[in-house]
Amino acid sequence: MPTDQRSRVLPSIALVVLWSSGFIGAELGTRQAPASALLAWRYLVAGGILVALCVWRREHIDRSGIRRQVVLGLLCQAAYLGMTVSGVGLGVPSGTSALVASMQPLVVIALAALVLAERARIAQLLGLGLGLTGVLLVVGGDLESGNAPWWAYGLPFAGMLSLSLGTVLQQRWRPKESVLASITVQTIAAAGAFWLLALLEGTAGSPTPPAFWVAIAWVVLLSSFGGYGTYLFVSRTQGATHASTLLYLTPPTTMVWAALMFGDQLSRAGLVGMGVSAVGVIVALRSASRSRRDASLVSSASASS
């Protein structure tokens, strides 16, 4: 595999796996403590580590950068994760939460058309449609047999809308802050929001089960640093639509992961859905790649003339 292609493929694979870890971690953690406690301690630990890294690396960020990253942190981390993990804590299956999150590319494309004046190709929309069909096949059974109240399914959906808006704003603002500085400010902003929520709910005390701290280590290392860090990196280097489209692969990945960890059974519909979803991702990404090449050629021709 050529070096250029490897530099694009490997981060994409890492994004799918690490982003999926968040749904597994949400189920692990909410088995031990309320969602607000899980998120408050997760972001306190992650924020402390990140601040130490920033001090060590002498990272700098100006006031305007801080303001941008606080907004993005509240949208992409506090609102998205707060609502998604709360839904899981109320009984929404992790696969269903992954399904809702994977609908984000459709929302991002619609918002990008409105905010960024981007134009989606028919092939790209077809790929997104195939991906959504595959995702529905994977987790359709969960929607029928879920034990959560009906309104709880609206929480992951609202979280997905927040992440979509944050993704498009990031694409529009094109922040110059480093990935480390960006994640640090966003994490601190989210930590403040989650600790306020935990204090209001009375869940801010320190949970004692060792399994809780295992879950904290899981979500901090794999999900906070790995998942969101990779998402931010891929969004900046390969575009918001590319990063969002890859989220179509997280429901089947989560399904396989849950089967290995929790003993969930993989159905035929699930296996078929994983294949359909993969085809949809390939179609959408190839269309996006052609769009970037065409735009590059037009830009080069304009510059030469």
Secondary structure, 3 states (H helix, E strand, C coil): CCHHHHHHHHHHHHHHHHHHHHHHHHHHHHCCCCHHHHHHHHHHHHHHHHHHHHHHHCCCCCHHHHHHHHHHHHHHHHHHHHHHHHHHHCCCCHHHHHHHHHCHHHHHHHHHHHHCCCCCCHHHHHHHHHHHHHHHHHHHHHHHHCCCCHHHHHHHHHHHHHHHHHHHHHHHHCCCCCHHHHHHHHHHHHHHHHHHHHHHHCCCCCCCCHHHHHHHHHHHHHHHHHHHHHHHHHHHHHCHHHHHHHHHHHHHHHHHHHHHHHCCCCCHHHHHHHHHHHHHHHHHHHHHHHHHHHHHHHHHHHHHC
